[in-house]
Amino acid sequence: MWKDTVEFEKCTICGAERWFTRKTVRGKKIPKKVLIYFPIGPRLQRLYATKNVAEHMTWHHEHQRTDNFMEHPSDGKAWKHFDTMFRLRSVSFLSSLVMCG
């Protein structure tokens, strides 16, 4: 989808300019907004490497409620649905963290 709008000069939603008026020395346009991506794998490895932090990261799984009262986002239906959909992936990811670390 993004390839369809790569040549546009303005945002298709709000109409804001996409580029600064000045250009680089080589004549390239300078974007006003830049998306920076930080890979999540190394960050999670660092978090799970510390015992205290790892205990807090698994709190929602270990403290599941049986009544229908929501105290934490992990008690909600959407969180439980996500857990069922991605359970195998999260288990394999966590086991790979243990093996690497």
QUIDA-V859869 format. One record per helix or strand of 3 or more residues. SS is the DSSP state (H for helix, E for strand). FROM is the first residue (numbers start at 1). TO is the last residue. If there is no record, write none. Layout:
# QUIDA-V859869
SS:FROM:TO
SS:FROM:TO
This chain:
# QUIDA-V859869
H:2:5
E:19:23
E:29:31
H:40:49
H:51:57
H:59:62
H:73:75
H:77:85
H:87:100
